[in-house]
Structure formats: structure tokens, C-alpha cells
């Protein structure tokens, strides 16, 4: 845990480093282009290659300047043509850097992947958010958060692509043991389910994967393992209360058969916290049990919880 906190502190120092104001560069000039010549495509590739190399520098100031050069174009109106060409040039290089770099360089590279907003960028973030590929908790947390943020921002993808992303995130949830990563993975699934234009099958798959992820948490915690994951469960359930309250009755009914047994498992483990745990974890256990009970009420045919829900503080997102 101490090492994890150190990584996050380094990340904050890197992002807050004072650097000279960025000068509009080649990428800024090309970002609004509706078409690109071969020469302009070459300029994007060569600029990306040079800046990604600089992103791997041991000098924090140089790393920050490289990140700005690779991402400042996203503050304006970047065309799909530019994003697509930049994505082809940058995504695999950035992901490779993340896998071999130190945490500061890795997290800055992830920030660039976040702003690209193409399906290829989402694929790379999903890979980096999987403990099977990235064992460093701090870097994996940055990737999971970036993945959720990019999906929420409306990154373009069709239903077939979304289905592939659901499967990738689902695989990550099975391996996850760090609660902040788990929270971002499960909420990323929810973000896919809420997107407009998704096929009903994709929405159902995203919801089913979120439920399966909660079930995995209940099983792990019930077996006495990874109790910190209850912090993820409590926050995900709190968000699900609002989502299910406005969900069409038919959709709630379709979700009920898989969600109800998971809720019962979470109620059971939530009401049996280990002795001597820290107060924040004890709160997560209590909130999980309470919210699971409220969701169980929402799943009943009347579609509304009985009585007035107990007051509780708003769920806290993982902090850096």
C-alpha cells in the first residue's frame, strides 16, 4: 500500500510540474483538417514517434512537455480524419511504452491514450486495465480510470466494437483485486450500457458482466479474500440504485434473475464484516448490505423500494 501511494504521489507531481507554455505545434495545425495529404500523414507519424520517444525520458519536465505535445490538440475541434490517423500512429507505441516504462512515464502515456477517443485507444486502455497485462496497481488504476472517462466522453464505437470491449473489460474484472481498479472497470461497463445506439444484446451483455463482477466480489470477500473490494461494491451499488430506478420495468425484469442472487450474496457478506477492520471498510460493508437490500426492493414488480431509504453520504470515488 505504501508503494501504491508513492506511485500516485509521483503521478501528481508529474502532472503538476511547471513547464513552459506550449507553443502551437504541427499537431495543433493539422487537428482540424478534413483531409490529409500523404506528406501530412507522414508529419503526424514522425511527430508522434519523436514525442513518444521523449515521453520515455527520465526527465519529468521533458515527459510532461511530450505529453502536452501529444495531447494539447484535443482541446480544440479535432476531426475524425485527424483522430484516426493520429490513433494509427500513436496507440500501439503508447501502449508499448506503458508496459515497459516507469510509472510516471506510463501514466502520462495513458493520459494521451485517454484523449485520442478512438476505438483502438479504448482497446489499448482495456488491455492496460487488466492485471494479467499490467501488474502495477497505480498504472492499472490510471488505465481503468482513463478507460471509463473515454467511454463516458462518447468515444466512437459501433455495437460490434462495444461487444468486444465488454468482453475485454469482463476479463479484467475477473482478475482484479484492487478496489479502485474494480470500481472503474465495473462503471465502465455501466457507461457502455448507457450509450445511445447500442444493440440490446450489447446492453444486456454489459449489464450481465457488471453483475458477474459484483458476484465475483461477493465470492472473494465471502471466502475471506480481498476485503477491500467491498469499497468497489458499495460504490457500484449506489450508482445502480439510480440507474435501476429510472430503468424501464421490462429491463429491470430481465436483469432480475441474475442480479437477485448476487444481491443476496452481497447482503450476507455485507452484514458479516471481519472484526477489527478500519472504519472506512466497515462503512463499505454496511453500505453494501443496505444498498443491496434497496436494489432487491427495486427489482420487485412494483419497481419501487418500500419505505424511505436511510440517509447516507454520497459515494466517494477513488482518490489519487
N, C-alpha and C positions, 0 to 999 in steps of 0.2 A: 504493500500500500504506500509506503514511504517513497519507493521508486516511482510509482504511478503518479503521485503528487508532484514529484520533482519534474517528471516529463511535462505535466500540464503547466507548471510554472515556467519551464523553458519555452513552451509554446507561446504563452502570453508575452514573455519578454521578446520573443522573435516578432510577434505581430505588432507589438507596441514600439518597436525600435524606431528611433528617429532617423529618417532618411531624407535626402533632398527631394523636393517636389519633382514628380515625374514629368518628363518632357514628352509631349505627344510624339509617339514613335510610328514606325511603319505599320504596326498592327492597328493602331487607332485610325490611321488614314484609310486602311482597307476594310475596316469592320462594317462600314455602311455600303460596301459595294454590292450591286445587284448581280454582277457577273465578274468573273476573274479571268484574266489572261494567264497564259502559261507562265509568263515572267512573274506575275503577281503571286501565283501559286508557289512558285519556286522561292519567292521572297518570304512567304509565310513559313515554308518548311525550313529555310535556312535560319530565320529569326528564331523559330521555336527550338531548333537544335542548339543554337548558341545559348539561348536563355535557360533551357533545361539543364545544360551543362553547368551554367553559372548557379543554377538552383541547388546543385550538389556541392557548392563551395563550403568550406569550413568557416568562412567569414559570415557571421549573422547578418551584417549590413548588406553584403552582396546577395545573400539569399533573399532578403526582403525586397531588394531592388529588382531581382529577377522575377519574383512573384508578381510584383506590380507591373512589370513589363509584359508579363504573360496574361494578366487578368484585368488591367485597367480598362481595356477596350469594352469590357462587359458593362460598364457604367452607362454607355450610350445605347443607341439603337443598332444592334448588330444583326445583320441579315442572316437568314438560314444558309445562304450560299457561303458566307464567310465562316459561320459556325461549323458547317460541315467540313470545310477544308482545314480549318484550324483543328478540329477534332481528329481528323485523319492523321494530321502531322504530330499532334501532341499526346493523345490519350495513352497510347502504349508506352511512349517514352516516360511519361509522368508516372504511370503505374510501376514500371520497372525501377524508377528512382525510389519510389516509396518502399519497395520491397528490399532495397539494399542500403538505403540511406539511414543516417541517424534521425531520431525523432523530429528535431527542428526542421531539417530539410524535408522530411517525409510529410509533415503536416502542412508545410507551405505548398508542396506539390498537390496535396489533397484539396487545398483551397482553390487551386487553379482548376482541378477537375470539377469542383462544385459549380463554378460559374460557366463552364462550357455549355452545359444544358443540351447535350445530345444523348441519344440512347447509348452510344458507345461509352460516353463518360459514366453513365449510370451503371453499365456493366462492370466497368473497372472499379467503381466505388463499391459495388456489391461484392466483388471479389476481395477487395481490401478490408471489407467489414466482416469477413469470415475468419474465425480463429484458426481454421485449417490452413489459411494462407498468411495471416498476419498475427503473430503471437504477442506482439507488444500491445498491451491494453490501451495505452494512451493514443497510439496511432490508429488502432482499430476503432476506438471511440470517435476520433476525428472523422474517420471514413464513414462510420454509421450515421453520424450527425449530418455530414455533408450529403449523404445519400438521401436521407429524409428531406433535407432542405431543398435539394434539387428536384425531387419528385413534387414536393409541395409548390415549388415555383412554377410548375407547369411544363417541365421538360417534355418535348415532343416524343411521343411513342404511340404506336398503334396497339391494338389488343393482343396481337400475337407477340409483340415485343414485351408488353406488360406481363403476359403469361410467363415468359422466360425469366423476367425479373422476379416475379413472385417465387418461382422455383429456386432461384439463386438465394433470395433472402430467407426462404424457408430452411434451406440447408444451413445457413448461418445461424439461425435461431436454435437449431438442434445442438450445435457445438458450444453455444455461448454460456459463459459462466460469470461474466462481469455485468453488473446490473444496468449500468448506463448504456452499454452497447445493446443489451437486450431491449431496453426501452426504445431506443432509436430504431432498431430493426422492426419491432412489433408495430410502432407507429408509422413506419414507412409502408408496411403492408396496409394499414388503415388508409394512408394517403392514396395508395393505388385504388383501393375500393371506392374512394370518394370521387375519383376523377370522372369528369363528364366524358361520355362517348365510349366508355369501356363496355365490352361484351358482358352479358350477365354471367357467363361462365368464368370470366376473369375476376369479376367482383366476388363471386361465390368462392373462388379459389383463394383470393386474398383474405377473405374473412375466415375461411376454414384454416388457413395457415396461421393466422393470428390466434385463433382458438387453440390450435395444436401447440403453438408456442407457449401459451398460458398453461396448457395441460402439462407440458414438459417442465415448466417451473414448479407446478404443484407436485409432480413426481419427484423432482430433485430435492425440493425442500422437505417433502414428506419423508424422504429417506435420510434426512439429516444432512444433506449436502447443499452447498451454495445458498445459504440462507439469505444472503444479501439480495438475491434475485427477487425477494418479496418487495423490494423497493420498486422494481420494474413492474411487477404485477399490480401493485396498488395504484400506480400512476396510469397504467394502461386501462385498468378497470374504471377509474374515474372518468377517463375520456370516453369510454364505451357507454357509460350511462347517458351522456348527452347524445351520442350518436344513435343509440337504440331508441331513445325517447322520441326522436323525430323520424325514425325509420318506418317505412310502410309496414303495416301489420303482416302482410304476406311475407315480407323479407325477414321480419323477426321470427315468424313461424318456421320459416325454412332453416333459420340458424339455430333454433332452439334444441333440436335433438343432439347436436354436437356440443353446444355450449353449456347446456344444463349440467351434465355430469362433471364438466371441468369446474364449473362454479361450485358445485357441491364439494369437490376436492379442495378447492381454494378456501372455502369456508372452514372445512375441517382443519387444514394446516394453519389457517389464519387464527383460529381460536386456540391453538396449542403452541404458543411461542416458547422457545427454549428459555430456561431460567438464566437470569443474569445478562441478557442481551442489552445492548445500548438502547437508549431511549428512542432514537430515530428509527431503529429497526423494529422496536416494539410497536411504534406508531404505524409502521408499514404493515405489520401483521394485523393490527386491529382494523386499519383502513381496508385492507384486502378482504377480510371477512365481512365487514359492513357493506362494502361496495358490491361484493359478490352476492350478498343477500338481496340488495336492491335490484341488481340485474336479474336475479331469479324471479323477482316480482314482475319486472318489466316483460319477461318472456311469457307470463301467463296471458291467456286470451284477452283479458280486459286491457292489457297493454299499459297499465299504469301501476306504479308501486303503491302499496297501501300505507296510509299514514304519512306524516311529514318526515322526510329524511333528517337524520341528526346532522347538526352543524359540524363542519369540518373545514380545516384550512384548504385553500386551493392547492392542488398537487404541484410539487416543485419539480422542475426539470433538472436533469443532471447539470451541475455547475462545473466550470473549469477550475 
